[in-house]
Amino acid sequence: MLKIRFRILFAVLLLQAGIVTHAQGNLPYRDDKFFHFGFSLGTNFMDFGIGANPGDSVNVSYLKPGFSVGIITDLRLNRYLNLRFTPTLNIGERDLVYLFDGKQDVVTVPSIPICIPLYLKYSSERYGNLRPYLIGGGGMYVDLGQNKDKPVYLNTLDFYTEFGVGCDIYFSFFKLAPELKFAIGYNDLFVPISQRQGGQLSPADEKFSNALSKLTSRVLTLTFNFE
């Protein structure tokens, strides 16, 4: 009789353990790691905050999708907070639309910034195989895509603040997180003709630079993190 009771108790414990494991979903201990790596792939939409000289009209035509790839380094601080370092290479461009005497001209400004950010990630409680989170931080980037012979030339260095939202999705062997972030640059990136060090600019192209007084960076990024 005693053996039967022990068998029943053992079966109940196994059943409870199975229920708990199932409720936790896939990779139940994935977030307990103190340190882990990953990578990200995604798309970016680069924009400008524009300052135009009086009498001139300059706008960004529309957001053009670019490409982003990065490496993720994650440090667990506690149950809800993680510190993340995610150096990322972005490839993209912006179109500046000018209106001179009723005629429209478009100048394309390519950019290849290497972003070096540091983020703080705040996660909610996990719900099955989903765990939403907020992320915020900032950093610096170095733009490798600038050319002094182009009508519009930008400084290569900028500092920025970035914030966004995402959701960890747990699969059997990895964690996927769609993440949407918006970055705002601090520096005035525009370099006037008088401050360029070298480069050749034709007289016909000088008007595109002379119409501007200030350019700041804004970037919307949609990435898919694999961890």
N, C-alpha and C positions, 0 to 999 in steps of 0.2 A: 504493500500500500504506500509506504514511504517512497519507494522508488518511482511509483507512478506520479506522486505529487511533485517530486523533483523533476521528472520529465516534463510535466505540464508547465512548471515554473520556468524551466529552461526554454521551452517552446515559446512561452509568452514573452520572455526577454528577447529572444531572437526576433520575434514578430515586431516588438517595439523598436528594436534597433533598425529593422528594415524600414519601418514607417518613418523614423527620424531621418535616416539616410535619404529616403525618397523625398521627404519634405525639403531637405536641404538642396536637392537637385544635383546637377553635375558638378564635379570638382568641389566638393564641400569644404576642403581645406586649402583651396587655392589662394585665398586672401590672407592666410596666416603666414605666408613666406615673408621673411624680413627684407629680402632683396631679390629682385628679379628683373629680367630684360624682356624686350619685345621690339616690334617695329610697326611703323604706320605707313599707310598709303592713302592718298586722297587728292582732293582738288582744291584750288584756291581761287578767290576772286579779288583782285587787287583794285584799289580805288585811291583817289586823291582827295585831300582837302585843298581847295584851290584859292589862292589869292591872286586876283588879276589887277593890272594897273587901270586907273580910271580911263573910261572910254573904250576899253577892250572887253570882249566877251569870250570866255574860255570855259568849257565844261568837259566832263568825262562823258563819252558817248553812251557806253553801256558796259556792264561788267563782263569780262571775258574769262572763261575758265582756264586755269593753269594746272600744273601738276606739282604734288608735294610728296616727299618721301623722307622718313625720319627713323631714328633709333630711340627706343624708350629705355630709360633706366629708372626703376621705381624703388623707393625706400619706404617701408611701412613704419609710420610713427606710432599709430595706435589703431584701434578697431575702425575708426572712421576717417582718419587722416593719413595721406600719403604725400611724400615729397617726390617730385618727378623732374627729371632732367631729360629733355627730348630734343637734341640737335636735329634740325630739319633743313633740307634743301628744297626751296620753292622755285619753280620756273613759271613765269607769267609775263603779262604785259598790260599796259593801259593805253587807251586811245584818247587823246586830247582833241577836242573839237573847237576850232577857232572860227569866228565870224568877222571877216574883214570886208567892209563896204558891201554887205549883203551876200558875200560869197563865203561858202563853207570850206574849210581846209581841215584835214585830219593828220595828226602827228602821233605815231606809235612810239611809246616809251617802254622798251623791254626791261625786265628785271630778273636777276637770278640771285636772290638773297639767300645766304646761309644764316638761319636763325638759331640763336643760342639762348633758349629760355629756361627758366626755373619756375615750376608750378607747385601750388598746393592744391591737392585734390581732396574734396570732402564728399564722402559716400554716405548714402542712406543705409537703412537696414536692407538686407537681401530678401527679395520676394521670389522664391522658387529659383529660377535661372536668370532673374533680372535684378540689377542693382543700379539705380540711377545715381548720378553724382553731379556736383558742381566743381568747376576748376577755374583757377585764377592765378595770375602771376605776371611775369614780364621778363624782359631780357634785352638783348642787342642783336642786330643783324648786320652783315657785311654783304653789300650788293656787288656781285661779280659781273653783272650784265651791262655796266655803263660804258659809254663811248663818247669821248670829248668831241668827236666830229659830228654828233647828232644835234638836231635843232634844240632839244631839251636835254640838259645834262644834270644828273642828280648826285648828291653826296653819297658816298658808298657806305657810310656808317650811320646807324639810327638806333635809338632806344625806344622801347615800346611797352605798353601795358596790354595784357590780353586776358579775356575771361570767356567762359562758355559753359556748356552743359554736355552731358553724355550719358550713356547707359551701358554698363557691363552686361554682356550676354554670355552665359556659361554653356559651352558645349562639352562633349565627352572628353576631348583631348586639348582644348585650348579655350581662351576667353577672347571674345570679339567685342569691341566697343565703338559704335558710331559716336563721333564727337564733333560738335559744332562750336567754333571759337571766333571771336572778333577781336582784332588787334588795332590799337590806336598808337601811332607814332608821335614822339615828342618833338623831334628836330625838324627844322625847316630844311628840306632836302634840296631845294632849288639852288643851283649855282648860276649866277648871272654871267654874261659873257665877259665882263670886266674881271671876274674872279677865276676864270678858267686858266689852268696851268697847261698851256699847249692846246693842240687841236686846231682844226681848220673848219671854219663855218662860212658858207657862202652868204653874200648880202641878202639873197632872197630868203634864206632861212633865219636870219637874225630877228625878223619880226615875231617869230614864234617864241623865241626866248624873251624878247623885250616886252611882250604882252603880259608876262608873268611877274608876280612879286613874291609869291610864296607857294610851296607845295609841301604838304604833309601826307604821310602814308596811312592808309586804312586797308586792312586785309581781312576778308571773311574766309575761313578755312573749314572745310568738311573733310575729316579724316576717318579712317577705319583702323583702329588699333588692334594688333594681334599680340596677345601676351600668354 
